[in-house]
Amino acid sequence: MTTVHSIVLGIIQGLTEFIPISSSGHLIIAREFLGITSIDGLAYDAVLQLATALAVVMYFHKDIKRMLLAALGLFTKKEISIADEVLVKALVVGTAPAIVAGLILEKYIETVFRNTWLVAVALMFGSLLIYMAEYVSRKQSYEESLTPIKGFVIGLFQCLALVPGMSRSGSTISGGLFSGLSREMAARFSFLLSIPILVGSGGKKLVDVVMDGADFDLLNLFVGSITSFLVGLVSIYFLMNFLKKNSMMVFVWYRIVVAIVLLIYFV
């Protein structure tokens, strides 16, 4: 893998992790077209996820600080705001489904799921999911209030992101819209919910890389990670502002076009 490849993969990871078009799917597509055949591809991608997780932490550092204080307050019985308490509980129960599903499906994620045909199908199915979520959101009134039950439901939607092409942000934001949240609120919770999973999966794969003695070019890995972090920050800023006034339909059409191109290319 060259430095140029690392930069390209870093840009793709940072851009597509938060925009609802699937980072894992686009990384698989990019590797296919660039001819990158590294056997440690999933581990490399997971390390890039750590960089994008850092971008979320940087962007939402005030929210995260408040949540940590709220979590500490729950254990020490100190008085905390109801909103902060609800958010912490929603994130905890929302994270659990993806952890369980990830452990169960891990061997398939590393082998069977890394398939370009599956990515194309998942892009189409994810488009339908986002379209339905947008349709439902236009038919109901927004409820800015979050609850642990809504957090759990959104966490179930996050499990769909284990399939490359579905998109973590697309699935969880859709889950938020189905639950009655506004796009902005759904996106905010989606990003916060991504932190434990991105850190957990990226950290686990990083440990696996060290333990297995994988031969990574540390310079290229560093370049890719820095690129992913910087592009990720820009992507979060863009999407949070974009969803204040716009729907996700532009991403639906993009996903459909990419899926059709993939299906034609690999026929």
N, C-alpha and C positions, 0 to 999 in steps of 0.2 A: 504493500500500500504506500503510495507516494504522499507527500505533503499536500499536494493539490487535492488528492482524494480525501484526505483528512479534513481539509477546509470545506469541501463540498458536502461531506457527510455531516459536519458540524453545523453548517448552514441549514441543511435539510432537517436535522433533529431540532434545532432551536426554533425554526420556523413552523414546523408541522406538529410539534408536541402540544402546542396550545391552540393553534388554529385547527378547527374540526375537520381535518382531512387525513389524519392518521400518520404519525411519525414512523411507527414500525413498518407500516405498509410502504411508505415512500423510501425508507432506508433499504428495504428489500428490492424495490424497483431500481433504485440508484445502483445498488451493487450488481444487479443483473445487467444493466446497460453499461456500467463502467468496467465490467469484467472483473470485479473484486471477488475472489473466491476464498478468502481467509476462513479457516475452520472456526476461528474464534470471533466470528462476526457478531453473534448475539452478545457475547461478553463485551466486545468493543462498544456496541450500541448502548448497552446498559451503563457503561462508564460515561458516555455522552449524556445519558439521562441524569446522572448525578449533577452534571453541569447545569442542566435546565432546572433541576430541583433547586439549585442554588439561586437561579434567577427568580424563581417563585419566592424563595425566602427573602431575597433582597427587595423585591417589589412589595411584598406584603409584610415587611418586618414589623410594622406597628401592630397589625392584626395578630401576628404570631406572638409577639411579646405579651399582648393582652390575653391571648389564649393560654399561654404558659402560666401567667399569673392566676388566671381563672382555674386552671387545672390544679395548681398548687393550693388555691383556696378551697377547692372541693375536698382535698385531703386534710387540710388543717382547720376546716370548718370556719374559715374566715368569710365574711360577707362579700359576695361578688354580685355583679349585675345578672339579672335573669337572662338577658340576651347572650352574654358571654358563656354562662353555664349551659344554655341550650346549644350554642355553637360547638362547644367542646364535646358534649355528649353526642351531637349529630356527627361530628367528625370521627369519634371513636367507633360508633356503631356502623358508620358508613364505610370505614376502612376494612372492617372484618370480612365482609363477603369476598373481596378481591384477594385477600391474603389466603383464605381457605381455597378458593378456586385456583389461585396461582400454584399452591402447593400440590393440589390434585392433578392439575394439567401441565405441570412443569416439563415433563418429558416430551409432551406433544408440542408445547410452545417452542422448544429448542429444535424440533425436527419437522414434524408434519405441518405445523402452522406456517413455517417459513417457505411458503409456496406462492408463486406469482399468481397462479390461477385463483387460489383462495383469497388473495389480496383483492383481485378484481371483483369477485363475488361479494366480499365483505364491503367494499366501497359502494357497491350498488345497494346492498341491504342497509348499510349505514345511512345512505342518502334517503331511503324510504323512512327510516326511523326519525331523522332530523325533520323531514317534511311533515310527518305526522305530528311531531312535537310542536312545530310551528303552527300547524293547523289548529291543534287543540288550544294552544296559547292564545290564539286570536278569538276563540270562542268562550274564553273564561276570563274572569277578572283576576288581576294579579294579587297575590298575598305575599307581602314582603317577609312575613314571619316564617322562620325556619323552625322545624321540630325534629326531635330525634327520629321519629318515624319517617319523616321525609328524608332525613339523612341516610337512613337504612335503605330506603327505596332507591335513592340516587346511587348508593354503594352497590346495589344489585346491578344497576345499569353499567357501573364501572367495570364489572366483570366481563362485559362484552368486549372491552378493549384488549382482552387477552388474545383476541383474534386479530392479527395484523390486517389493517384496512378499515376496522371499525372506528377507531379514534377514541381515546380516553375523554378528551374534552367534548367531542361531539356526543358521545354516549351519556356523559354525566350532565352536560347542559340540557340535553333532551330530557333526561330524567327529572331535572329541576323544573323544566317547563311543564312536563306532565303532572308534576306535584303542585303546580300553581305558583311557582316563583317567577319573578320577572327575569328577562334575559340577563340583566346586569347582576342580579342576586345569584342566579343559577351559575353564571360564569365565575363569580367570586368564590362561591362554595366549591365549584369544580376545581379551581386552581389550588385552593387550600387542601382539598381532599387528595390531590395528586401528590402532595409532598411525602407522606409516609410511604406510598407505593413506589415513587421514583427513587427515594433514598434507600428503601428496603431492597428493591430489585437490583438497583445499581450497585449498592454496597455488597450484596451477596455475590454478584457476578465478579466484582473486583476481588473479593476474597478468593473466589474460585480460580481466577486468573493467577493470583499469587501462589496459591497452593499447587496448582497444576504446572506452574512454571512456563506459562504461555510466553512465546517469544514476541512481545509487543515492542514496537518502536516508540519509546517513551516520548520522544520529541513530537512525533506525529500525533500521539494520543493527547499530549498537552495542547498542541495547536488546535486539534479538533474540539477539545473541551472548552477552550477559551472562546472559540468561534461560536460554539453551541450556546454558551452562557450569554454572550453579548447579543446574539440574534434572538435568543429566548426572551431577554428583557424587552427588546423592541416589539416582539410578537405579543407579549402580554399587554403591553401598553396599547398596542394597536387594537387588539380584540376587545379589551375592556371599554375603550372609547367607541369602537365600531358598533358594538351591541347596544349602546345607549339609544341609537336612532335607527338601527337597521336589523333586519332578520338574518338568519343564517342561510337563506335560500341561494345566495351566490356560491356558497360552498357546496350545496347540494348539486348544483349544475356542474361545478368543477369536478366533483367526485364521479358523476356519471360519465363525463367526457373522458376522464382518465381511465375509468373501468372499461369503457368501450374500446379505447385505444389499446389497452393491455390485452383484451380478449382477441382483437383483430391481429395484434402483433404476434401473439403466441399460438394462433390457430395452426 
